[in-house]
Amino acid sequence: MTLEAILSGASPRPQVQKERISRGRRIVDRAWWGACAISLFFVVVPVVWVLVSITAKALPHWQWSVFTENSTGVGGGLLNAIVGTVVISVGTAILAGCVGIGCGIYLAEFTPRSLTASVLRGATETLAGIPSIVFGYCGYLALVVGLHWGFSLAPALVVLSLLVVPYIAKSTEIALHQVPLAYREGGEALGMSMPYLLRKVVLRPALPGILTGIILALAISVGETAPLIYTANFSNSVPTGALIHEPVGYLTYAAYTFYDDPIPAAQHLAADASLILAAMVLGLILCSRLIVRLTQRYSPDRHSRPSRAERRLADRVGSGSLPAPR
């Protein structure tokens, strides 16, 4: 205690109480960041373990011919599976993107609180919870056998689109809900029609969230096996573009089927297919982050978002390590 405080008879309790509060804040802050670090550890370690295991299994026998040769059942390459996976992914993006974005716009803008919106939300949530193998079996009965399409590209696209539509619809609805209401009110005050308002004012700020949902849905569809076994089967040749009566090859079949084959060359193809699949999924996720970064100029809070230095300063002030600015 200072001499001035003793002469004035001031009590030291407020200072002691302030120090206790600051110490308590520091303890809570460190405990919180410790819990975050532990959670991050349990997330990162399995991912690293899977990637390292796949890479260690594939690299010793890696050959660039997997990109130039078709699989033969006992060896060869993976050209047919890679092309088939790309074709299926592009077709799923077109079908599921159109349906999912339309559903999200309808739920967010036209019937946000009606009974119809509640029913549709419940339907999409139920659709997202159905196992993928059930989708594949229903697609086999309805499309492959019922409509006589056979094992082909069209049944695979329909089934995979139904599988990922709920994710795109939900991400679109959430992205549209994050657009400030003032944008809509300003457009209506200027006399904009509803389609023009959505296209020019509302959808642009929601673009990062919509594109991220589409790309993550594609990452999910790339790793599916059961629906494609029931609908596309497998082919050792490159797809010709026929929608029906022609099986299609894909990477997940090679990774699932060839790994326990008694022929070593087929086992090596399974490891190569797993590595290519992991690279494709990582590429899609990085692409989504890049798209979000490039489209941040449409974000509604781009001018009010604090910088990294400002966030660090605010965290240090909040934890009590720095005094609050006056």
Summary of the structure (lengths in Angstrom):
residues: 326
radius of gyration: 27.3
end to end distance: 24.1
largest distance: 98.6
contacts: 993
relative contact order: 0.13
helix: 75%
strand: 1%
